Structures are given as C-alpha cells and as structure tokens.
C-alpha cells in the first residue's frame, strides 16, 4: 500500500506523514506533523487505501487525551497510545486497560534499580487510562550525538580526554554508560512478579522478526521480492536459534533515544521501561549498536562516530561474557527488523530498501559485522 508523504488538512497546509504502523487487517495507522504549528496529528489508511486524519488530540480509545494536561504531544499512535510532555513530566495515555500494568512495571523497575547506577522514571500519578512519569535527568545519547561537529571528528579520540569538545563529551557519555550497564543487567526485579517471570527467548525474537517481515511482504513496503526477504529472515532466524547464553535483565528496546546521561551527577537513565524482561544481554547490546549504524545511514550522526559507541558496547559485551556469535545473531536480527520498520516511514523508505540490500549482501559474504571495532 502506498503511504502518502502528505495529507490534506482541512484547508490548511498539508500534514507531512513521517511514520506508519501496519495492522494485520491491511490498514495502517499513520502519524504526521503540521508544518506551520509543528503539532503531531494521527490518522489511518484503511485496507482500500482511503486516508484520513483525526482532529488534534482526538482519540476515543484514549480517554482523557483531549482534556488531559496541556503540553506538547510527542507521540500519537491512534487507538493505541499517546505521550504528552508537560513541565518536565510525561503522561502516557494507553488503550485497552494497559495503564495499570505499565504503572506496576515502572514502580517495580524504579525500586529494583535503586543502587544499580541506572535510574528510571518515577510514577508521579496514575489513573485507569494514563500514567504520569517524572523526567530522567540528563541528555539522551541521540540528542548528544546529533550535536556532534562532524568536521572535528577523529576515530583516534576513542577513550581519550582532550578537554571539553563535543566529541570528548560523546566518548565520556559512552564510557559512563559502559560503567553502569553491567549493573543493570545483573539487577533482579523481584518485587514485580510479572516482570520477573517474563522471558524473551531467541524464539520470541524470531517470532517478532517474522511478524515484521510478514508485514513488509504483505504491504510490499520494501519493494523487494518476498523470496529475498524470506531467505534473509530464515538465515537470521537460524543463527538466533543455533545456541543461547545466560539471561539477564533486558530493556528489549534499547537504542540511543532510550538512554540518558548526566555528566554532572554521573547518572545513567533509561526510559520506556514497559518491555523489560529477562533475555540474553546480546539482545540489548546489538540493538543499541545497530541503531547507531542506522543513525549514520540516516545522516543523524557524523560518519565514524558510531564506532565510539561500538567500542564501548564491545567492552560491555566482554565484561558480560557475551559470545560473539550471539551478538552477531541479534545484530543481524535488529538490522533486518529496522529495514522492515523504516520501510513504513516515508522519509526513509528508499534508505530502508538500500539498508536491506546491504544486509543481504553482507550476510551472503558472511561479513556482517566485519566493519565493527573489535
């Protein structure tokens, strides 16, 4: 199905669509931004291709969103979830009675992480349909990376300290994360039984991957043949299921936007803790590393800077005794999943297709991670 770059907006400037979420019924949930106001708008494309937008903050599946706290709407996934930022707090509106489970998970995580060196948001308020969380101090690795000066970058700066240049801050932030992350992996969230019982296995990861590949095939999102997609997916799935390693606490959606560092207090924080589970440490580490490579491909990180993060991610992998084949398997799975996810985002559809073709070629030559620092 064709995802339009723009949609009409009741006589105003068209809304630019920046992402979509496919549904099994053949429809798409879409999200865009008004060019004049910058406001987030949600909408839908039905299975017949008819596209429509809903009024700003209008969603009957998310009670309270229209009359909720004033502030900036950051996310609106129609009939699923929305996030509003107000005075340094974040209110999540959730459909289907999920707010209570998310509240309990965040309470348990915040308590369990005490003393680990990693902080999570505190629950400020909660209702039947929403949960309000405190802000985690610091700046995200994503925002820090986007502020780098590409003209002064040198790979020789890894681990060095030459003053207060932005690239030194980038390296120090990663060193701080690397110092804290093994403590997170070893944390036991014993007072939240449902989280403690959740295990995300390699088979679960294969199922997630196959679901995204199936959606990409069904919508012809990547513009490549089903045979090619299925062949790469099968290869990656086989690698994931070949073996396993001991599990630890995992974020399960760890990337540069989810990690915040505060050099002043030397704290490391994580956000969006809804998916915490027990999993192989390779899952989070590979997800974080491949997202950095993807940011370079998007043009959001200067070329070469992902290698700094990769250096410290490999250090953590060594501390946690992560077998390289497990890291490589989860890295390939992340790369394939990102290709499928971003194929549904109009600004990056062509890039996602190229990313897939490069992944396919590297897997064929068995050189997938040959360019990453040892």
N, C-alpha and C positions, 0 to 999 in steps of 0.2 A: 504494500500500500504506500502511495506517495504521501510523505509528510510535508506540508507546505512550509515554506520559510516564513511567510507572513499570513495573518488572517485579518479580515476587516474588523473594525472596532466601532460599530455604531456611528459611523460618520467621522470618527477621529482618526488619527494616524494609525496605520496597521500595527497589530501586535506581532512582534518578532518571536517566533517559536524557537526555543533553544533546547528542549528535550521532550521526549515522549516515552511512555511506558506501555508496552504491548500487553494485551489481555488475551486469554485463551479463546474468547468468543469472537476474535477477529477485529475487535475495536482497539483504539488507542486512547490513553489519557495523555493530554498534552499540557505543557506549561510554557508560557512566554512572558514577555516584558513589554510594557507600553514605552515607546521611545521618548515620549515627552515627559511623563511623570516618573518613569522607572518602576512603576508598580508591577508586581507579579500578577499574572492572570492565568487561570486554569480553564481547561476545556476538554473536549472529547472529539474524536473522529470515529464515527460508527463503522460497522463492518461494510457498509456500502460506500464509504468514503466521504460521507457528509460531515463537515467540520463545524463546530460551534464553540463559542466561549461563554462562560457564565459570568455574571456581574462580579465585580471585585469583592472578595471575601464572602462569596455566596456559596454555601455548600450544606445542604440539609443533612448530609451524612456526618457532618462535624458540628454538632450543636455548640453554640457559643462563639463560633469563629466570627460571625458577622457582628456580634455585640461584645466581643471579647476585648482584651486590653488593646489600647491604641499603641501603635508602634509599627515597625517595619515588617511586612510579610516577607519572609525569606524563602519559604517553600510552600507550594500548594499542589499536592497530588490529589486530584479530585476524588472524593468519596473514600479517601484513604488516610491522609494526614496533612497537617499544615503546621508551620512553625512561625511564631511572631516574636520579634525581639523588642523588648520594652525596658528602658532604664537598666541595661546590663543583665536582664533576666530573659529567659527563653521559655515561652509557653508552647507546648506541643498539644495540638488537637488531634485526637485519634478516633477512628471509627471502630465499630464492632465491639465496643466494651473492652478495648485493649488498654485503656489508661491505667487501670488498677494493676495489671501485670507489669507495665512499664514502671510505675511508681515503686512497686515492691522490688523490682530488679535494681533500680537506681539506689534505693535505700540500702540494700544489701551490698552493692558494689562500693558505695561511698564508705560504709563501715568496714568492709573487708579489706579495702586498700589502705586503710589508715596504717601508717608506718612502713608502707612498701616503697615510698618515694614517688609514687604515682597518684595523682588526685583525680577525682571525678566530680561531676556537678552534685550539689546538694539539692534535695527536694524542698522547695520553698512553699508550694501549695499544690493541692491535687483535688480533682473533682471526678465525677463519673465519666466525663468525656475529655478531660485535659489534665496536664501536669505541668507545673512551672518549675524550672530549674535555675539554679544560680549559674553565673558565668564562671568559667575556669580561668584563672589568671594566666596571662602570657599572650604570646602571638603564635598563630598556627605556623607549622613548617611550610605550608603552602604560601601564606602571605609573606613569610620571611624570604622564601625562595623567589617570589615574584619581584621582590625589591632588590635583587642582586644586580650588580653592574657587570654586564657581560664583557665589557671592554677591559676589565682588570682581572678577569678570572685566569687562574693558572692551577692546573692539577697538582702542582708541587705544594700547594697550600694545604693539602690534606693533613689535618692534625697539627698544623703549625699555629703560631700566635704572633702576628706581626703588628699588633695594635688594635684599632677599633674599626677597621674597614668592614663593610657589609659581609664580604666573603669570609672573614675571620669569624664573624658572628654566626654565619651559617655553619661553619665547621664546629664551633663551640656548642651550638644548639644540638647538633647530631651527637657530639661526644656526651653531652648531658643525657640525652635520650638513651644512648647505649649504656650508660652507667645505671640507669633506673630500670630498663626494661626487663632484665632477668628477674628482678624482684617482683614485677607484675606477673610474669609467667608462673612464678612459684607461689602466688597467693592462693589461698583457699577461701572461697566464699561460702563458708559453712553454714551461715545463718539464712541462706536463701535456697531451700531445698530444690526448687525447680531449676535454678541455675546450676547448682552443684550436680544435678542429675543429667543435665543436657550434655550430650556428647556429639560433637560434629566430627564424624569419621571421614576417611578418604572416600568411602562410598557415598556419603552425603554430599561431599564436594563434587563427585562425578555427577550426581543427580542434579545439582544446581547448574553445573556446566551444560548438561544435556538439555535442561529446560531452556536455557538461553540460546543454545544452538538451534533447538526446535523452533523457537520464536523467530530467530533470524531467518531460518529456512521458510517458515510459514508466511512471513511478510516480505520475503526477498529483500531483506534490509541491507545486506552487504553487497548485493549484486554479483555474487559468486555462486557457482553451482552447488547444489545440495551434496553432490558426491564429494566435492573438495572439503566442504565443511564437516561432513560426517567422518571422512577419513582422518582429518586432523583431530577431531574430537575423540575418535576411537583410540588414536595413538596416545593422546594426552591422558585419557582415562586409563589405559593400560599401565602407563607409568605411575599414576596415582595409586593403583591397586596392587602394584608389584610388591610393596612392603609397607611398613609403618614404623613409627617411632613413638616413644612415650609422650603422653599428652600433658599439657599444662593449661593454665588459664589463657584464653584467647579472646581477643576483641571481635574477630571474624569479619570486620570491615575496616581494617586498619589501613589508612592512607594519610597523605600529608595534610589533609584538611581536618583530620580527627585528632592530631597530636599538637599540643600547645606547650611552648617552653617559656619560662620566665627567668631570664638570667639573673635578675635581682634577688629573687628568693631561691634560685636554683631548683625550681619545681618543674615537673613534667606532668601535664594533664592530658586526659582523654575525654572525648565527648561521644555522644550517641552510643551509649552502652547497652542498648536494647538487645543486642545479639550475642552477648557474652556466653561462652560455653567452654567446655574442655575440648581441646583439639591439639594437633601436632603444632609445635611452635613454628614450624616451617610455613604454615598457612599465613600467619600474620606477617612474618618477615618477608616472604616472597611477594605478598600483596603490596606491602609498602615499597619494596624495591622496584617492582614493575610499574607501579603508579608514577614513580619518579621518572623512569624512562618514558612513560607515556606523556608526562608533563613536558619533557623536552620535545617530543614529537609534536605536541600541541603548540609549541612556541611559548609556553608559560615559564619555562626555566631556560637559562642560557645553556648552550651546548657544553657539556662537560661537567656541569655542576651536579648532575645525578650521581656521578661517580663518588662524590663525597659521601652522600647518604649510603651508597652501596658499600663503601669502605666500612662504615660503622655497622651497617646491617650484617655484614660478614663477620665482624668482630663479635657481635652478639650471637650469631649462629655458632661460632666456635665455643663461646662461653657455655651455651646451652647444649653443646654436642649434637647439633642438628646435622644429620648425614647429608652430604651434598646432593645425592640423588633425590632426597625428599624435597630439598629446597628447589631443585631444578624442576621437579614434577609440579609442585604448587605454583612455581613461577610461570610455567607454560600454561597451566590452567587459568591463572589470572590474566595472562596476555590474551588468551582466546576469549575469555569472558568479557574483557574490556572491548575487544573488537565488536562483539555482539551488542553490548550495551550502548556503545557510542554510535553504532550504526543507526540508532533511533534518535540521534541528536543532529538535526540538520546542519549546524555549523561544522560538524566533524565526520559526516558520513563518508566523504571521499577519503579522509585520513584513516578512518577505521578500516576501509577496504584495503588500503595500502598496508596498514599495520598487519592485517590478517595475512596478506600475501607474503610479507617479510617473515612472519612467524612460520608460515607453511614452508618457506624455503629453508629457514634455519633448522627446523625440525627434520626436514629431509636430509640435510647435510650433517645432522647431529651436532650442530654448533650453536644451539640456542643461547647458552649463557657464556659463550667463549669471550665475548667482549666485556663481561663484568669483571671488576677487580677481584683478584684472589685474596 
